[in-house]
């Protein structure tokens, strides 16, 4: 008889737990519906996310710059110390000796920095030798002989000239 009473108590307790769980499930289901409706109304208040094309292009451009910088870093880390010194001292000399009326649009260093190609523009043809004299006086290109200087009249401003200066004879100039 005690076993039956115990069984009835357990059955009653299980029934109450089931009723309580069903009520909690019903309450939570209603809360989910209320929350879903609230989220939907909040989504209507804010504009849809649009991709900013200009920002996306800027990100692509910056990622390309980063890749280029990584390539330059890898290049210099793979080179031996002497060629790094030659290349970096040349670039350092060019950076430290700006010339007001001459600007460079391309700097190429070949053969571990022993050969140089400078492409740029000057406000007048007379400024190019002045610029080269400045670089010579600062020993930026110490030990290098330049074999070719080509001047072309600039197409943008009167008197302006484009120039190419090479330290060796290469095809295609």
N, C-alpha and C positions, 0 to 999 in steps of 0.2 A: 504494500500500500504506500509506503514511503517513496518507493521508486516512481509511482504514478504521480504523486504530489510533486515530486521533483521535476518530473517530465512536464507537468502542467505549468509549473513556474517557468521553466525554460521556454516552453512554447509561448507563454504569455509575454515573456520578455522579448522574444524574437519578433512576435507580432508588433509590439510597441516600437521596436527598433525599425521594422519595415515601414510602418506608418510614418514614423519620424523621418526616415530616409526619403520616402516618396514626397513628403511635404517639402523637404529641403531641396530635392531635385526640381520640383515644380517652381519653387521660389527662385532658384538659380536660373532656370530656363526663362522665366519672365525677365530676370535681370539682364540676361544675355540679349533678349529682344530689345529691351529699353536701351542698353548700351549700343547695340547695332544701329538703332534709329538715331541715337545721338551722334555717333560717328558719321553717319550718312549726312546729317544736317550740317555738321562742322565741315565736311568735305565740300559741300555746296557753297559755303561762305568763302572759301579760298580758291584762287584761280588754279587751273591745272598747271602742272609743272611743264615749262617749255624749255627746250634746249637753246641756250644762247649761242648762236653760230659764231659770233666774234670771240666769245670766251673759249669755245671749243677749238677754234683756229689758233688762238694764242697758246692754248695748252699743247697742241700738236707742235707748234713752232718751238716752244720752250723744251719740249721733250727732245726735239731734233737737236737743239743747242746743247742739251745735256749729253746726248749721245756723242756729238762732236767733241765736247770737252773731255768726255771719257776716252775717246779715241786718242786725243792729244796726250792725255795723261798716260795712257797705255803705251803710246809711241815713245814718250820720253822715258818711261820706266824700263822699256825694252832696249834702249840705246846704251852704248857704253858712256862712261863719264866724260871722256874727251869730246865726243861728238855732241853730247848734251851741252857741255860748256861752250862750244863753238856756236851752236844754234842759239842758246839762251843769251849769250853775250851779244850776239848780233841783234836779236829782238830787243834786248834791254837797251842797246845803244840807239836803235831806231826810236824806241819809246821815250827815251830821255832827251832826245834832240829834236823836238818839234820845230818846224819852220813855218812861220805864219802864212806864207803865200804858196806853199807846196803841201799837197796831201797825197798819201799813198792809198791806192785802192786794192793793190795786191802785193803781197810779199811771198815769194817762194824760195825756199832754201833746198838745194839738191846736194847729193853727195855728202851727207852728214854736215851740211852747212858750209861746205867749201865753195859751192857755186850758188850765186844769188840772182834772182830776177826781181826787179822792182818795177811796178807799174803805177803811174800816178798822174796827177794833173798839177799844173802850175799856172799862176795868174799871168805870167809872161815867160818867154823862152829864156830870158836872162836869169830867172830865179832858179832854174834847174842846176846850172854850174855852181851857183852860190850855195845851194843846198848840199851838193856833193862836196864842196869845199868844207862846209861845216862838218859833215860826216867824216871827211878825211882828217880834219884837225882833231876830232875826238877819237880817232882810231877805231871807228865802228867797223870798218871793212879792212882792218890791218892785214896785209899780206895777200890781198886779193887784187887781181887786175881785171878791170872791166873792158870787155872787148867790143861792146856795142851800145850805142845810145841812139834811140830813134825818137824823133819829135814829130808830132802831128798837130796841126791847128785844131783847137777845140771847137766843137760844133755849138756849144752853148753860149759862151760869152766871147766878145771880141778880144783878141790878144791872148786868150787862154790857150795853153798847149797841153796835150797829153804826151807823156813820155814813157819809154820802156828802156830800162837799163839792165844789161846782162853782163855777168862775169865770165861767161863762156859762150862759144858759138853753138847754138842749138837750132835744130830744124824747126820750121814753122813760124819764125818771127817775121 
